[in-house]
Amino acid sequence: MAFRVLENAFAIIFKRKVPSVKRKFWVSALLPYLFIGLVAAGLIVITAFTALVESSAGRTYAFGGIDIGLHWLAGSGLYVAGFVGLVLLFTTLYKVMPVTRISFRLALSGGVTAAIL
């Protein structure tokens, strides 16, 4: 019931003149759970990336006689990765959840706007 309310809210937000396509009940019921599974997989990937960066943050690497440290990647790289992940999360939310067809360009602009806010 709660997911149906969310689906109806998206239908009101993204109302189009094109006749809306009705989804089957099982698609509407399973889609939010699959989306939550996608979010969980994204959190696991970000956690693994954070652990990898944190473990190599104190090391320096020598390339052609120049010592290069990865301490800058621990701060700004993780921030950028988190922001990109948030943009992708909102973009997929805006692309998949509404019953009407939404172009990827509009979903991406909505995802970037929501991530900035």
SULVENGI-V421974 format. One record per residue. N is the residue number from 0. RES is the residue in one letter. BURIAL is 1 if it has 9 or more other C-alpha atoms within 8 Angstrom, else 0. Layout:
# SULVENGI-V421974
N_RES_BURIAL + N_RES_BURIAL
This chain:
# SULVENGI-V421974
0_M_0 + 1_A_0 + 2_F_1 + 3_R_1 + 4_V_0 + 5_L_0 + 6_E_1 + 7_N_0 + 8_A_0 + 9_F_1 + 10_A_1 + 11_I_0 + 12_I_0 + 13_F_1 + 14_K_0 + 15_R_0 + 16_K_0 + 17_V_0 + 18_P_0 + 19_S_0 + 20_V_0 + 21_K_0 + 22_R_0 + 23_K_0 + 24_F_0 + 25_W_0 + 26_V_0 + 27_S_1 + 28_A_1 + 29_L_0 + 30_L_1 + 31_P_1 + 32_Y_0 + 33_L_0 + 34_F_0 + 35_I_0 + 36_G_0 + 37_L_0 + 38_V_1 + 39_A_0 + 40_A_0 + 41_G_1 + 42_L_0 + 43_I_0 + 44_V_0 + 45_I_1 + 46_T_0 + 47_A_0 + 48_F_0 + 49_T_1 + 50_A_0 + 51_L_0 + 52_V_1 + 53_E_1 + 54_S_0 + 55_S_0 + 56_A_1 + 57_G_1 + 58_R_0 + 59_T_0 + 60_Y_0 + 61_A_0 + 62_F_0 + 63_G_0 + 64_G_0 + 65_I_0 + 66_D_0 + 67_I_0 + 68_G_1 + 69_L_1 + 70_H_0 + 71_W_0 + 72_L_1 + 73_A_1 + 74_G_0 + 75_S_0 + 76_G_1 + 77_L_1 + 78_Y_0 + 79_V_0 + 80_A_1 + 81_G_1 + 82_F_1 + 83_V_0 + 84_G_1 + 85_L_1 + 86_V_1 + 87_L_1 + 88_L_1 + 89_F_1 + 90_T_1 + 91_T_1 + 92_L_0 + 93_Y_1 + 94_K_1 + 95_V_0 + 96_M_1 + 97_P_1 + 98_V_1 + 99_T_1 + 100_R_0 + 101_I_1 + 102_S_0 + 103_F_0 + 104_R_0 + 105_L_0 + 106_A_1 + 107_L_1 + 108_S_1 + 109_G_1 + 110_G_1 + 111_V_1 + 112_T_0 + 113_A_1 + 114_A_1 + 115_I_0 + 116_L_0
